[in-house]
Amino acid sequence: MVAGIAGLAITVGFVGQGNVRHVEIFWAETVEQTIVFEEVNGETQVRGVKGVSGDANPTLLSRTSFAYILTVINNGTTQHRLYIDGFNVQTELLEPGQQDTITIYPDKEGEFTYYDKRQNLVPLGKIKIVSVVPSDEFQGIWKDLI
């Protein structure tokens, strides 16, 4: 019985690493968030819609080594463009009602400012990238399961 359970565990581990299939069965890790541009009392604001709080100009949060997918929707009455300093990425110039998606692959920790970039850079909020590492107490296969 013990040999059977050990054999099953080895088989699951072997197959789970993609050694039987042409692709790994584990999904790539991503962080997906959606924000919208709005004008409130004559000022441009960003609000979270999906994966982030609905506060005005929220702090966006992601992890290193994860694909960060950010969808930006313009619910305002003028053109807007989101620009993230430190990664030098930006959306297209969005007309009212348009949306764009940008993908970032953060490889460093830190806080970076995001702006409304039309004619001038207008700071709106921050994006915080953190590194999450497994516990040092786990070794071998257990370290990979965290």
N, C-alpha and C positions, 0 to 999 in steps of 0.2 A: 504494500500500500504506500509506504514512504517513497519507494522508488518510482511509483506511478505519479505521485504528486510532484516529486522533484523533476521527473521527465516532462510533465505538463508545464511546470514553471520555466524550464529551460526552453521548451518549444515556444511558449508565449513570448519570452524575452527575445528569442532569435527572430521570430516572425515580426514582432513589434518594432524592431530596428530596421525594417525594410529589407531584410536579407532574402525574403522569398518573393516579394513583389518588386516591381521596377521602381516604385516610389515608396517613401516612408508613409506610414499611416497616421503619423502625428501631424496635426495642423500647425502651420506657421503661426507664431504668436503675433497678434496685432492689437493695437489700441485704436478704436474708431470713435470719433466724436463729430458732432455737427453743431455749428454756431450760425447765428444770423446777425446781419447788420440791421440796425434800426435807428431812426432819429427820434429822440425823446426830448421835448422842450428845446428843440433847435440844436441839440448836441448828438453826435454820432456815438452809438453804443454797440457793443456786441453782447448777445445773450446766448447762453447755452440751450440747446434743444435736445441733444442726444449725447449721453455719456459724460456730461458736465453739468454743473449746477446752472440754474436759470437766472442767477444773479447778473447784474450789469457788469460787463468787462471781467468775467471770471478768470481765475488762474487755471490754465489748462495744465493737465498732468499726464506724463507719459513715462515710459521706462527705456533705458538703453537697451540696445539689441532687439527691440521690437519695431515692427513697421508701424508708424504713426500715421493714420489716415484721417485727414481733417476735411470735412465737407463744409463749405462756406456758402451761405444763401444771402442774397441781398433783398431784404424786406423793406428797405428804405425807399426814399423818393429820389435819390441822386446816385451817381456812380460811386462804387467803392472797390478797393483792392486791398486784400490782406497781405501784409509783408511780415515775415518773421526774421528778425535780426539774429545773426549768429549761424543761421542755416542758409541765409540768402535765398529763400524761396518765397514765392508770392503767387497769388491767384491771378487769373486774367482780370482785366478791368470789367467789373460786373455791373451791368445795367440793372435797374430795378426789376426784380422777379427772376434774375438769372442766378445760377449757382456754379461752383467749380469745386473740384476735389484736388487736394495736394497730398503727396505722400512723402514723409521724411523718415530716414533711417538713422535715428540718433545714436551716436557712438561716444558721446561725452555727457557728463552730468553738468547741470547748471541751470540758471534762470535766464531766460531770453525774453526780450520785449517783442510784442506783436503790435503792429501799427496799421492804421488806415493810410494807405499810400496812394494819394491822387497827385496833387501838385506839391504838397508838403508831407512830411512824415508826422502823423498825429498819433502819439502813443496811446494805446487803449488798455493793455494789460500785459500779463506775463504768461509764459509757458515754462513749466518746471519739468526738467528731465532728471529722473532719479535712477540709480543703479540698485537693483535688487539681486542679492547673491544668496546661494544656499548656505545653510548652516555648516560651520566647520566640523561639527560633531559627526556628521554623516560621511561614510566612506563607501567607495565602490558603487554597486548598483543602487544603493539607497540614496546616494547623492544625486543621481539622475532622476529619481522619482519626485523630488521636491519641486 
